[in-house]
Amino acid sequence: RISPVVDPDDEEDLSVSQGKRYNILETAADHNGLPRVLADGFATKEQCQELLDLAKAGASAGSGYSGRSSPHTDNELFEGLTVEESAKGAANGKLNVSSSLLYLDLAETSRLFIEDHFKMKQRLHFSYSHLVCRTSLLNGKVSKEKMDKLKLSHPVHSDNCILKEDGQCIKEPPAYTWRDYSAILYLNGDFEGGNFFFANRDHSVQHEVKPECGRLVAFSAGKENLHGVLPLLKGRRCVVALWFTFS
């Protein structure tokens, strides 16, 4: 089930964090008590477009994957821009300064919301932030037979442990074992396929999230929140991916 956007006049569905109001679509109560939240209102259309333009100007193929431009599937081009790369680009005049500051601001807004929503007693620190775009090389032309064989845009995984075939998830290197929470801020929804999903232990889809500008999904980073991304069939999908740690 993909929840519809809530009525902004329904006070029960609104959350106030740091003086800002967000539309809460789903919480732990909708996910068997698991630490998850889905909410709208984290960026305006203009802000989303500004970050889309920043990605177009500064993102590089294979960023974060040692230059591998198609790290998960040959059907997509993967590009990314880290906060550090964005700041350096702004400092040397290659990237827009206000856009780079917006990148930072939206990441911080998301961090504060997560702290508030989950009523954290410890401060949440940034582990890694990545402005990421995936571009489909399929152009939407996929037969039903081929569709069943397409690799996921991002395979099912946990963000802080290594997922084994038997369903165990081992917290050891090279997993990012220090990561405690994760979030994805969507910048657009004008593409086909590419839905985020929470997964069962057998890797089947448990619950889908449809990307839209300003929509945020956040969750604890352990094995309780296995997740992935369905194949991107057409268009370009951009997000700000965020990982956090208590340490």
Salt bridges, closest charged atoms under 4 A:
GLU11 OE2 - ARG21 NH2 3.55
GLU26 OE1 - HIS31 NE2 2.87
GLU26 OE1 - HIS207 NE2 2.87
ASP40 OD1 - ARG215 NE 2.73
GLU76 OE1 - ARG134 NE 3.70
GLU79 OE1 - ARG236 NH1 2.75
GLU84 OE2 - LYS88 NZ 3.19
GLU108 OE2 - ARG111 NH2 2.82
GLU115 OE2 - ARG111 NH1 2.88
GLU145 OE2 - LYS149 NZ 3.90
ASP148 OD2 - LYS144 NZ 3.75
ASP159 OD1 - HIS157 NE2 3.22
ASP159 OD1 - HIS227 NE2 3.36
